[in-house]
Amino acid sequence: MIRHTVVFRLKHKESSAEEAKFLADAKILAAIPGVEKFEQLRQVSPRNDFRFGFSMEFADQAAYSGYNDHPDHVAFVRDRWIPEVEAFLEIDYAPLS
């Protein structure tokens, strides 16, 4: 299993219509084959300035690779993520044996 996570800060003003639209449109990622347990999260720690997080799981590397290469993911990254995300940190985990 691979857990893919990303925390990020948008270029949009907090609680703006643009912020809400980005988060709503990002739900397309949940429908990509292989994605399990998709979550959108609000960051609450004062220790960093990221505002949101996405988390999802994949059964294995093949499922994760399929997600990365899927046209809906590629288009979302190109058309929404790159222009609208100000900063992010991506971490992918696998369980310890």
JOGI-V134364 format. One record per pair of residues at least 6 apart in sequence whose ideal C-beta (glycine too) atoms are under 8 Angstrom apart, sorted by the first residue. I is the first residue (numbers start at 1). J is the second residue. If there is no record, write none. Layout:
I_J / I_J
This chain:
1_57 / 1_58 / 1_59 / 1_60 / 1_94 / 1_95 / 2_57 / 2_58 / 2_60 / 2_61 / 2_63 / 2_64 / 2_92 / 2_93 / 2_94 / 3_55 / 3_56 / 3_57 / 3_58 / 3_92 / 3_93 / 3_94 / 4_54 / 4_55 / 4_56 / 4_57 / 4_58 / 4_64 / 4_67 / 4_90 / 4_92 / 5_53 / 5_54 / 5_55 / 5_56 / 5_90 / 5_91 / 5_92 / 5_93 / 6_53 / 6_54 / 6_88 / 6_89 / 6_90 / 6_91 / 7_43 / 7_48 / 7_50 / 7_52 / 7_53 / 7_88 / 7_89 / 8_50 / 8_51 / 8_52 / 8_53 / 8_54 / 8_85 / 8_86 / 8_87 / 8_88 / 8_89 / 9_49 / 9_50 / 9_51 / 9_52 / 9_85 / 9_86 / 9_87 / 9_88 / 10_18 / 10_19 / 10_22 / 10_51 / 10_52 / 10_84 / 10_85 / 10_86 / 11_83 / 11_84 / 11_85 / 11_86 / 12_18 / 12_19 / 12_22 / 12_84 / 13_19 / 14_51 / 18_84 / 22_80 / 22_84 / 23_40 / 23_52 / 25_76 / 25_80 / 26_40 / 26_54 / 26_76 / 26_80 / 27_38 / 27_40 / 28_72 / 28_76 / 29_35 / 29_38 / 29_54 / 29_56 / 29_72 / 29_73 / 29_76 / 30_38 / 30_56 / 31_72 / 32_66 / 32_67 / 32_70 / 32_72 / 32_73 / 33_63 / 33_66 / 33_67 / 33_70 / 34_58 / 34_59 / 34_63 / 34_64 / 34_66 / 34_67 / 35_56 / 35_57 / 35_58 / 35_67 / 36_56 / 36_57 / 36_58 / 36_59 / 37_55 / 37_56 / 37_57 / 38_54 / 38_55 / 38_56 / 39_53 / 39_54 / 39_55 / 39_56 / 40_52 / 40_53 / 40_54 / 41_52 / 41_53 / 41_54 / 41_55 / 42_51 / 42_52 / 42_53 / 43_50 / 43_51 / 43_52 / 43_53 / 50_87 / 50_88 / 50_89 / 56_67 / 58_64 / 58_67 / 64_92 / 67_73
